[in-house]
Amino acid sequence: MLSSRLLVPLLALLGWLLPAAPALAQTTGVDTRHQLWLGYMTQTRLSERYGWWNDAHLVPGSFYVLRTGLTYRWTERLHATLGYAYLGLALSSENRELKRPEHRPWGQMGYNQRFAQHWSFTARWRQDARFRRNVTNGQLAPGYGFANRSRLLVGLRRDFPELGLGEHAVPYATLGNEVLVEWTFSGARLDQNRVIVGIGLARRDVSLQLSYMNRYVQLAPGAASRGVMNHTLVLWLFQNFDLRPTKE
């Protein structure tokens, strides 16, 4: 039987995944693609309260991201980050050169909680302010467009130390979903939905994770297709650094 402490995050995750299932199942008018997503993410502790967030991602033919930010921790479970990201986006669905620049001030709040003995639950709200270079007929045009994007991620992870892969080596499995909604003062629309299932290995301050992501991208009205369903192989490397002074 699941403990009551584990049941709460599990129900929250299922409640977030189930509404996305019908949308993902409706594939009429949706193009299908296969992608590779490479990512490197670091968090550096500068003091008990402050930290430095950095991450870099590459999805060939779709985008790359370079992101940084300053993190403040109220507790070990609750933190907030403010920062800036620079992106190179594909010019169009036909021209996938990553030449369309985007400037993105961003902020987020994150919460994590361990449940039972080897389970943990994560929730993250992120806000993106997107300044994207205009594109006309698949080519860069003068000026930038602007849109806000709100993102909510929930995830569940189970560690398996009982597998005994060596000292300080802990395999794990993870399941999560992120919904991304783009909005302006004139309205809002679904931008993306990302369902991810993966396995990983954590050793001290480094984790390597291999996952499958179903990334549905809703296209703007007037596009030739309603959306794009990306079947994505994901390889992410996580690393933590601690620069806090050592207490005597």
BAFI-3210 file (N, C-alpha, C; in Angstrom, 3 decimals, decimal comma, padded with zeros to 6 digits):
// residues 248
n [1|2|3|4|5|6|7|8|9|10|11|12|13|14|15|16|17|18|19|20|21|22|23|24|25|26|27|28|29|30|31|32|33|34|35|36|37|38|39|40|41|42|43|44|45|46|47|48|49|50|51|52|53|54|55|56|57|58|59|60|61|62|63|64|65|66|67|68|69|70|71|72|73|74|75|76|77|78|79|80|81|82|83|84|85|86|87|88|89|90|91|92|93|94|95|96|97|98|99|100|101|102|103|104|105|106|107|108|109|110|111|112|113|114|115|116|117|118|119|120|121|122|123|124|125|126|127|128|129|130|131|132|133|134|135|136|137|138|139|140|141|142|143|144|145|146|147|148|149|150|151|152|153|154|155|156|157|158|159|160|161|162|163|164|165|166|167|168|169|170|171|172|173|174|175|176|177|178|179|180|181|182|183|184|185|186|187|188|189|190|191|192|193|194|195|196|197|198|199|200|201|202|203|204|205|206|207|208|209|210|211|212|213|214|215|216|217|218|219|220|221|222|223|224|225|226|227|228|229|230|231|232|233|234|235|236|237|238|239|240|241|242|243|244|245|246|247|248]
n.u [000,843|000,435|001,853|000,255|001,707|003,029|000,903|-000,319|001,471|001,518|-001,144|-001,420|000,371|-000,762|-003,194|-002,340|-001,246|-003,334|-005,305|-003,810|-003,629|-005,900|-005,488|-002,984|-003,598|-005,163|-004,319|-004,942|-004,211|-001,741|001,706|004,422|007,534|010,970|013,359|016,455|017,533|019,855|021,296|022,800|022,967|023,527|023,817|024,979|025,997|026,387|026,157|024,379|021,881|021,983|022,450|023,709|022,406|022,760|022,231|022,356|021,112|020,505|018,646|018,846|017,889|015,721|016,011|018,383|019,495|020,859|021,162|020,980|020,987|020,167|019,738|017,596|017,158|014,613|014,144|015,538|013,737|012,189|012,578|013,602|014,295|015,814|016,592|018,331|017,998|019,378|018,430|018,598|016,516|014,699|014,221|011,872|009,318|010,058|012,615|015,180|017,375|019,158|018,807|017,201|017,025|016,323|015,607|015,323|014,212|013,632|011,898|011,412|009,754|010,425|009,666|010,437|009,967|010,574|009,167|007,868|010,371|012,134|011,077|010,400|008,943|008,376|007,631|007,289|007,004|007,365|008,126|008,333|009,550|009,292|011,187|011,227|012,862|011,451|010,066|009,722|008,344|010,076|012,504|014,727|013,343|013,030|012,937|011,321|009,029|006,767|005,868|004,322|005,012|003,767|004,626|004,114|005,403|005,310|006,626|007,634|009,786|011,628|014,018|016,446|018,249|018,593|019,422|022,133|024,535|027,041|029,181|027,720|026,379|023,334|020,652|017,712|014,225|012,028|009,141|007,221|005,408|004,960|003,229|002,880|001,868|001,191|000,754|-000,800|-002,006|-004,257|-005,159|-004,837|-003,057|-002,471|000,867|002,879|003,036|004,671|005,514|007,409|009,400|011,782|015,032|017,791|021,117|022,544|025,405|027,094|027,495|026,663|024,467|023,211|020,856|018,611|015,987|012,607|010,766|007,597|006,814|004,555|003,821|001,914|000,839|000,675|-002,461|-003,587|-001,430|-000,051|-000,468|-002,024|-000,427|002,721|003,992|006,531|008,690|011,001|014,341|016,068|018,927|020,324|022,578|023,228|024,716|026,012|027,503|029,337|030,204|030,291|031,781|033,782|032,827|034,641]
n.v [-001,203|002,281|004,925|007,652|009,977|009,599|009,296|011,763|013,432|011,629|011,463|014,118|014,268|012,390|013,643|015,793|014,639|013,165|014,993|015,773|013,563|013,031|015,137|014,490|012,166|012,862|012,917|013,780|015,774|016,442|016,710|014,366|013,940|013,010|013,451|014,511|015,401|017,151|018,006|020,043|020,733|022,793|023,522|025,789|026,194|029,111|030,263|029,781|030,730|031,707|030,910|029,780|029,343|027,458|026,376|024,495|023,664|021,617|020,970|019,598|021,125|022,370|024,057|025,895|026,571|028,843|029,439|031,320|032,207|033,696|032,208|032,073|030,674|029,877|027,712|024,354|023,059|024,938|027,349|030,194|031,598|034,052|035,195|035,203|034,185|033,092|032,236|030,230|029,773|027,649|028,798|028,263|025,727|024,478|025,477|024,728|025,905|027,213|030,128|032,158|034,576|034,759|036,633|036,165|037,047|035,503|033,775|031,705|029,507|026,880|023,724|020,985|017,741|015,049|011,788|008,972|006,470|006,423|008,056|011,084|014,294|016,859|020,219|022,909|026,248|028,347|031,419|032,902|035,628|036,423|037,601|037,527|037,393|038,771|036,957|036,579|034,942|032,781|034,005|036,168|039,126|042,710|043,863|042,768|040,396|040,006|037,916|036,470|033,533|030,961|028,285|025,090|022,532|019,223|016,478|013,101|010,994|007,998|006,515|003,842|002,506|-000,033|-001,655|-001,756|-000,718|000,144|002,113|005,119|005,310|005,665|004,383|005,565|006,225|008,284|010,348|012,734|015,791|018,690|021,632|024,229|027,465|030,059|033,560|036,721|040,092|039,994|037,401|033,775|030,704|027,176|026,276|024,234|020,745|018,568|015,359|013,212|010,345|008,558|007,099|007,060|007,647|008,500|009,815|010,846|014,177|014,262|013,493|011,365|011,170|009,335|009,569|009,322|011,688|012,936|015,456|017,730|020,266|023,040|024,615|027,923|029,588|029,158|027,790|025,085|022,584|021,357|020,908|019,680|016,543|015,520|012,910|012,262|011,571|011,883|013,104|014,018|015,759|016,353|018,467|019,360|021,966|023,074|025,875|026,926|028,210|026,020|024,836|025,079]
n.w [000,000|-000,775|001,054|002,807|002,521|000,117|-001,601|-002,085|-003,820|-005,984|-006,885|-007,631|-009,782|-011,587|-012,002|-013,456|-015,724|-016,966|-018,185|-020,386|-021,991|-023,841|-025,712|-026,758|-027,994|-030,160|-033,203|-035,744|-038,481|-037,484|-037,658|-037,532|-035,942|-035,295|-032,767|-031,220|-028,025|-026,294|-023,182|-020,619|-017,272|-014,479|-010,989|-008,661|-005,403|-003,693|-001,219|001,907|001,233|-001,432|-004,904|-008,111|-011,262|-014,199|-017,539|-020,592|-023,787|-026,667|-029,462|-032,369|-035,424|-034,309|-031,862|-029,798|-026,440|-024,132|-020,818|-017,803|-014,281|-011,069|-007,961|-005,130|-001,970|000,186|001,827|001,893|000,336|-001,055|-003,557|-005,587|-008,817|-010,879|-014,133|-017,338|-020,742|-023,846|-027,105|-030,077|-032,714|-035,012|-038,343|-039,749|-040,238|-042,557|-043,129|-041,188|-040,060|-037,304|-036,793|-035,908|-033,547|-030,009|-027,142|-023,721|-020,779|-017,637|-014,983|-012,069|-009,732|-007,522|-006,023|-003,984|-002,592|-000,464|-000,211|001,548|001,561|-000,631|-002,554|-004,410|-005,003|-007,364|-008,150|-010,417|-011,338|-014,078|-015,676|-018,808|-020,621|-023,817|-026,400|-029,622|-032,735|-035,648|-038,436|-041,887|-044,570|-044,159|-043,653|-041,805|-040,420|-039,878|-036,437|-033,326|-032,001|-029,191|-026,471|-023,605|-021,688|-019,755|-017,608|-016,241|-014,382|-013,217|-011,397|-010,660|-008,840|-008,338|-006,378|-006,531|-004,529|-003,599|-005,651|-005,708|-007,169|-006,586|-004,418|-003,432|-005,859|-007,351|-008,981|-010,737|-011,510|-013,419|-013,888|-015,582|-016,377|-018,364|-018,958|-021,290|-021,754|-023,920|-023,890|-024,506|-023,998|-025,472|-025,578|-025,011|-025,638|-026,020|-026,036|-025,846|-024,885|-022,727|-022,091|-020,133|-019,653|-017,890|-017,110|-014,825|-013,490|-010,517|-009,036|-006,383|-006,861|-009,479|-012,148|-014,646|-017,153|-019,138|-021,369|-022,688|-024,448|-025,139|-027,050|-027,726|-029,982|-030,427|-033,297|-034,736|-035,571|-038,920|-039,907|-041,894|-040,748|-037,734|-035,531|-034,166|-033,419|-031,528|-031,181|-028,902|-028,110|-025,172|-023,605|-020,710|-018,610|-015,281|-012,849|-009,705|-007,836|-004,997|-003,441|-000,956|002,034|003,972|007,102|010,122]
ca.u [000,000|001,145|001,638|-000,482|002,670|003,315|-000,326|-000,607|002,139|001,177|-002,425|-001,194|001,002|-001,744|-004,178|-001,728|-000,999|-004,548|-005,899|-002,998|-003,721|-006,755|-004,878|-001,897|-004,165|-005,788|-003,195|-005,391|-003,662|-000,528|002,918|005,233|008,969|011,839|014,363|017,429|017,661|021,018|021,259|023,741|022,390|024,303|023,420|026,140|025,676|027,333|025,994|023,215|020,679|022,129|023,069|023,849|021,784|023,179|021,922|022,504|020,378|020,544|017,768|019,181|016,762|014,609|016,461|019,372|019,244|021,890|020,354|021,653|020,122|020,529|018,751|017,470|016,509|013,997|014,483|016,081|012,639|011,546|013,565|013,193|015,412|015,605|017,739|018,244|018,349|019,500|018,058|018,584|015,351|014,585|013,567|010,517|009,220|010,765|014,008|015,475|018,591|018,912|019,278|016,241|017,399|015,322|016,072|014,275|014,221|012,787|011,882|010,719|009,706|010,453|009,432|010,659|009,629|010,766|008,058|008,232|011,812|012,940|010,305|010,439|007,980|008,865|006,731|008,009|006,334|008,343|007,570|009,246|009,234|009,926|011,415|011,672|013,070|010,404|010,406|008,796|008,643|011,210|013,735|014,697|012,782|013,349|012,118|011,061|007,716|006,817|004,787|004,583|004,720|003,711|004,924|003,961|005,983|005,240|007,366|007,766|011,018|011,829|015,393|016,570|019,561|018,668|020,028|023,528|025,455|028,318|029,101|027,239|025,724|021,919|019,791|016,386|013,260|011,323|007,965|006,810|004,664|005,022|002,313|003,363|000,793|001,662|-000,354|-000,652|-003,172|-005,414|-005,613|-003,871|-003,184|-001,516|002,089|003,442|002,865|005,817|005,451|008,738|009,615|013,200|015,834|019,043|022,067|023,110|026,604|027,507|026,887|026,454|023,414|023,041|019,481|018,180|014,528|011,764|009,851|006,584|006,715|003,562|003,924|000,735|001,225|-000,183|-003,554|-003,195|-000,358|-000,503|-000,927|-002,482|000,652|003,808|004,257|007,949|009,148|012,324|015,294|016,629|020,100|020,617|023,593|023,040|025,891|025,914|028,751|029,155|031,303|030,139|032,956|033,721|032,852|035,693]
ca.v [000,000|003,547|005,741|008,884|011,005|009,368|009,346|013,145|013,814|010,728|011,914|015,398|014,007|011,755|014,664|016,677|013,870|012,678|015,925|015,891|012,358|013,165|016,019|013,775|011,083|013,416|013,153|014,223|017,074|016,669|016,120|013,577|014,060|012,362|014,416|014,242|016,558|017,080|019,084|020,058|021,612|022,891|024,412|026,066|026,829|030,169|030,453|029,036|031,256|032,068|029,959|030,186|028,361|027,493|025,198|024,615|022,609|021,597|020,067|019,907|021,378|022,989|025,198|025,749|027,484|029,123|030,077|031,520|032,889|033,737|031,486|032,346|029,567|030,102|026,466|023,387|022,596|026,016|028,284|031,022|031,976|035,074|035,162|035,560|033,112|033,407|031,075|030,214|029,004|027,347|029,871|027,819|024,267|024,015|025,880|024,430|026,554|027,849|031,497|033,132|034,824|035,090|037,096|035,668|037,156|034,441|033,561|030,483|029,040|025,432|023,059|019,536|017,100|013,602|011,056|007,598|006,335|006,642|008,821|012,541|015,011|018,170|021,120|024,116|027,236|029,203|032,480|033,345|036,828|036,020|038,605|036,738|038,127|038,552|036,153|036,722|034,017|031,937|034,778|037,152|040,434|043,684|043,961|041,616|040,217|039,705|037,128|035,815|032,103|030,382|026,860|024,357|021,195|018,366|015,255|012,107|010,229|006,899|006,031|002,401|002,177|-001,461|-002,363|-001,969|-000,520|000,651|003,143|006,441|005,251|005,390|004,458|006,093|006,368|009,549|010,575|014,128|016,469|020,145|022,331|025,567|028,295|031,366|034,509|038,170|040,729|039,730|036,028|032,743|029,458|026,131|026,312|022,890|019,821|017,676|014,203|012,604|009,133|008,297|006,422|007,771|007,184|009,603|009,460|012,039|015,413|014,175|012,573|011,188|010,713|008,984|009,637|009,545|012,815|013,212|016,921|018,217|021,699|023,586|025,639|029,112|029,501|029,436|026,904|023,986|021,517|021,838|020,833|018,740|015,587|015,179|011,772|012,805|010,878|012,935|012,771|015,179|015,616|017,291|018,539|020,326|022,453|023,703|026,808|027,486|028,007|024,862|025,189|024,396]
ca.w [000,000|-000,773|002,230|002,532|002,106|-001,290|-002,380|-002,476|-005,064|-007,069|-007,414|-008,298|-011,066|-012,453|-012,362|-014,457|-016,930|-017,618|-019,138|-021,596|-022,798|-025,017|-026,704|-027,410|-028,787|-031,344|-034,103|-037,052|-038,836|-036,709|-038,224|-036,603|-036,131|-034,313|-032,368|-030,166|-027,124|-025,420|-022,206|-019,493|-016,276|-013,254|-009,906|-007,824|-004,131|-003,334|000,225|002,374|000,593|-002,831|-005,809|-009,506|-012,151|-015,600|-018,335|-022,033|-024,475|-028,114|-030,198|-033,767|-036,296|-033,595|-031,076|-028,737|-025,328|-023,134|-019,774|-016,525|-013,327|-009,652|-007,166|-003,697|-001,284|001,488|002,513|000,943|-000,518|-001,796|-004,092|-006,721|-009,679|-011,903|-015,014|-018,752|-021,667|-025,267|-027,891|-031,525|-033,121|-036,432|-039,074|-040,083|-040,253|-043,744|-042,984|-039,793|-039,591|-036,004|-036,985|-035,385|-032,148|-028,990|-025,841|-022,818|-019,317|-017,101|-013,540|-011,691|-008,349|-007,494|-004,733|-004,006|-001,326|-000,410|000,383|001,849|001,787|-001,829|-003,519|-004,314|-005,841|-007,773|-008,868|-010,825|-012,188|-014,747|-016,523|-019,846|-021,401|-025,073|-027,433|-030,760|-033,981|-036,635|-039,599|-042,999|-045,673|-043,807|-043,533|-040,727|-040,745|-038,825|-035,238|-032,467|-031,421|-027,757|-025,876|-022,331|-021,647|-018,414|-017,665|-014,983|-014,439|-012,038|-011,645|-009,600|-009,004|-007,396|-006,320|-006,320|-003,941|-003,314|-006,768|-005,340|-008,285|-006,109|-003,396|-003,832|-007,167|-007,120|-010,163|-010,450|-012,598|-013,278|-014,720|-015,411|-017,428|-018,332|-019,862|-021,606|-022,306|-024,378|-023,795|-024,606|-023,415|-026,335|-025,465|-024,645|-026,377|-025,673|-026,837|-025,885|-023,767|-022,696|-021,190|-020,141|-018,855|-018,022|-016,095|-014,640|-012,482|-009,741|-008,272|-005,655|-007,334|-010,925|-012,567|-016,083|-017,345|-020,493|-021,305|-023,859|-024,283|-026,141|-027,037|-028,675|-030,227|-031,091|-034,257|-034,768|-036,533|-040,295|-040,329|-042,741|-039,866|-036,430|-034,563|-034,437|-032,354|-031,550|-030,378|-028,623|-027,251|-024,334|-022,788|-019,876|-017,567|-014,180|-011,977|-008,613|-007,267|-003,705|-003,157|000,381|002,898|004,843|008,522|010,891]
c.u [000,879|000,848|000,890|000,452|003,030|002,081|-000,618|000,127|001,795|-000,145|-002,281|-000,580|000,016|-002,798|-003,653|-001,507|-002,276|-005,193|-005,109|-003,177|-004,665|-006,143|-003,776|-002,420|-004,787|-004,706|-003,626|-004,865|-002,409|000,638|003,687|006,706|009,699|013,011|015,326|017,587|018,834|020,997|022,279|023,274|023,228|023,615|024,619|025,693|026,769|027,324|024,778|021,949|020,791|022,850|023,064|023,367|022,342|022,688|022,041|021,841|020,545|019,589|018,003|017,923|015,588|015,045|017,710|019,107|020,510|021,231|021,153|020,713|020,666|019,389|018,786|016,674|015,931|014,290|015,121|015,006|012,111|012,579|012,967|014,443|014,962|016,826|017,414|018,653|018,460|019,248|018,319|017,476|015,410|013,810|012,123|010,495|009,921|012,257|014,401|016,839|018,291|019,453|018,323|016,554|016,187|016,039|014,959|014,618|013,250|012,893|011,112|010,698|009,624|010,259|009,717|010,453|009,880|009,591|008,467|009,748|012,627|012,200|010,507|009,492|008,513|007,752|007,501|007,117|007,395|007,618|008,644|008,712|010,001|009,980|012,046|011,777|011,954|010,941|009,318|009,250|009,910|012,526|013,591|014,188|013,100|012,399|011,923|009,597|007,847|005,611|005,249|004,301|004,822|003,847|004,757|004,430|005,728|005,932|007,446|009,001|011,105|013,281|015,406|017,955|019,724|019,276|021,526|024,515|026,801|028,117|028,733|026,589|024,275|021,162|018,408|015,524|012,446|010,179|007,510|006,015|004,786|004,073|002,800|002,254|001,355|000,495|000,131|-001,904|-004,425|-005,899|-004,493|-004,120|-002,157|-000,319|002,670|002,916|003,981|005,619|006,787|008,794|011,073|013,792|017,167|019,918|022,694|024,307|027,188|026,784|026,626|025,374|023,345|021,682|019,189|016,663|013,908|010,834|008,887|006,299|005,766|003,655|002,699|001,167|000,222|-001,308|-003,087|-002,074|-000,929|-001,024|-001,274|-001,357|001,699|003,998|005,703|008,213|010,643|013,121|016,084|017,814|020,517|021,670|023,383|024,290|025,703|027,312|028,441|030,382|031,165|031,393|032,744|033,801|033,928|035,042]
c.v [001,254|004,305|007,006|009,991|010,843|009,559|010,751|013,551|012,920|011,138|013,243|015,186|013,365|012,756|015,625|015,941|013,528|013,691|016,054|014,705|012,488|014,038|015,302|012,670|011,587|013,832|013,604|015,623|017,427|015,966|015,377|013,718|013,292|013,290|013,827|015,520|016,302|018,259|018,906|021,127|021,595|023,815|024,546|026,773|027,832|030,455|029,648|029,461|031,390|030,984|030,502|029,053|028,547|026,230|025,526|023,411|022,751|020,535|020,373|020,056|022,036|024,222|024,849|026,838|027,607|029,961|030,187|032,263|032,806|033,134|031,932|031,209|030,046|028,907|025,553|022,893|023,671|027,038|029,061|031,433|033,049|035,090|035,560|034,351|033,667|032,129|031,319|029,277|028,692|028,462|029,522|026,305|023,676|024,315|025,758|024,941|027,344|029,269|032,552|033,393|035,112|035,513|036,816|035,920|036,122|034,401|032,302|030,330|027,530|024,897|021,574|018,964|015,605|012,956|009,603|007,535|006,738|007,441|010,321|013,142|016,406|018,940|022,392|024,982|028,153|030,198|032,949|034,623|036,703|037,181|037,883|037,601|037,777|037,767|036,342|035,822|033,202|032,657|035,799|038,490|041,397|043,581|042,639|041,595|039,828|038,869|036,603|034,327|031,611|028,871|026,234|022,927|020,473|017,056|014,372|011,271|009,155|006,440|004,537|002,057|000,686|-002,258|-002,541|-001,856|000,050|001,760|004,485|006,462|004,814|005,487|004,972|006,080|007,625|009,640|012,008|014,645|017,978|020,704|023,766|026,334|029,657|032,347|035,943|038,773|040,491|038,293|035,075|031,506|028,459|026,227|024,916|022,066|018,790|016,596|013,481|011,421|008,755|007,490|007,166|007,114|008,404|009,079|010,731|013,257|015,426|013,141|012,552|010,541|010,496|008,853|009,608|010,706|012,871|014,705|017,373|019,740|022,147|024,721|026,780|028,921|029,895|028,563|025,729|022,812|022,100|021,858|019,831|017,862|015,121|014,000|011,973|011,899|011,942|012,384|014,029|014,812|016,721|017,274|019,652|020,678|023,166|024,543|027,456|027,237|026,810|025,315|024,394|023,521]
c.w [000,000|000,502|001,833|002,067|000,639|-002,149|-002,881|-003,750|-006,239|-007,706|-008,147|-009,680|-012,039|-012,914|-013,406|-015,772|-017,682|-018,552|-020,428|-022,520|-023,993|-026,094|-027,461|-028,319|-030,087|-032,332|-035,493|-037,340|-038,078|-037,386|-037,136|-036,957|-035,040|-034,042|-031,348|-029,356|-026,186|-024,457|-021,097|-018,519|-015,004|-012,267|-008,964|-006,556|-003,786|-001,844|000,646|001,638|-000,919|-003,627|-007,232|-010,391|-013,554|-016,299|-019,810|-022,686|-025,976|-028,627|-031,683|-034,625|-035,614|-032,796|-030,279|-027,702|-024,488|-022,050|-018,488|-015,584|-011,912|-008,839|-005,718|-003,068|000,043|002,396|001,479|-000,018|-001,454|-002,253|-005,253|-007,491|-010,660|-012,812|-016,439|-019,586|-023,082|-026,058|-029,362|-031,954|-034,612|-037,124|-039,434|-040,045|-041,473|-043,659|-041,513|-039,340|-038,323|-036,008|-036,447|-033,910|-031,264|-027,720|-024,837|-021,347|-018,743|-015,582|-013,220|-010,179|-008,373|-006,089|-004,910|-002,618|-001,431|000,313|000,541|002,010|000,571|-002,903|-003,315|-005,351|-006,114|-008,474|-009,188|-011,708|-012,764|-015,652|-017,496|-020,485|-022,715|-026,069|-028,626|-032,010|-034,962|-037,827|-040,651|-044,139|-045,403|-043,694|-042,409|-041,243|-039,619|-037,633|-034,510|-032,058|-029,957|-027,358|-024,529|-022,472|-020,214|-018,527|-016,285|-015,189|-013,128|-012,373|-010,414|-009,883|-007,928|-007,503|-006,020|-005,756|-003,680|-004,462|-006,589|-006,480|-007,854|-005,103|-004,007|-005,218|-006,972|-008,442|-009,770|-011,706|-012,345|-014,281|-014,500|-016,581|-017,241|-019,387|-020,031|-022,322|-022,667|-024,368|-024,000|-023,987|-024,250|-026,252|-025,110|-025,491|-025,849|-026,601|-026,982|-024,721|-023,849|-021,639|-021,280|-019,185|-019,012|-016,895|-015,987|-013,601|-011,831|-008,952|-007,682|-006,231|-008,834|-011,223|-014,087|-016,306|-018,820|-020,469|-022,690|-023,540|-025,454|-026,069|-028,132|-028,763|-031,000|-032,019|-034,258|-035,777|-037,932|-040,800|-041,115|-041,916|-038,503|-035,403|-035,004|-033,212|-032,482|-030,619|-030,154|-027,694|-026,504|-023,537|-022,041|-018,831|-016,537|-013,304|-010,953|-008,110|-005,959|-003,378|-001,788|001,228|003,820|006,293|009,254|011,964]
res [m|l|s|s|r|l|l|v|p|l|l|a|l|l|g|w|l|l|p|a|a|p|a|l|a|q|t|t|g|v|d|t|r|h|q|l|w|l|g|y|m|t|q|t|r|l|s|e|r|y|g|w|w|n|d|a|h|l|v|p|g|s|f|y|v|l|r|t|g|l|t|y|r|w|t|e|r|l|h|a|t|l|g|y|a|y|l|g|l|a|l|s|s|e|n|r|e|l|k|r|p|e|h|r|p|w|g|q|m|g|y|n|q|r|f|a|q|h|w|s|f|t|a|r|w|r|q|d|a|r|f|r|r|n|v|t|n|g|q|l|a|p|g|y|g|f|a|n|r|s|r|l|l|v|g|l|r|r|d|f|p|e|l|g|l|g|e|h|a|v|p|y|a|t|l|g|n|e|v|l|v|e|w|t|f|s|g|a|r|l|d|q|n|r|v|i|v|g|i|g|l|a|r|r|d|v|s|l|q|l|s|y|m|n|r|y|v|q|l|a|p|g|a|a|s|r|g|v|m|n|h|t|l|v|l|w|l|f|q|n|f|d|l|r|p|t|k|e]
***
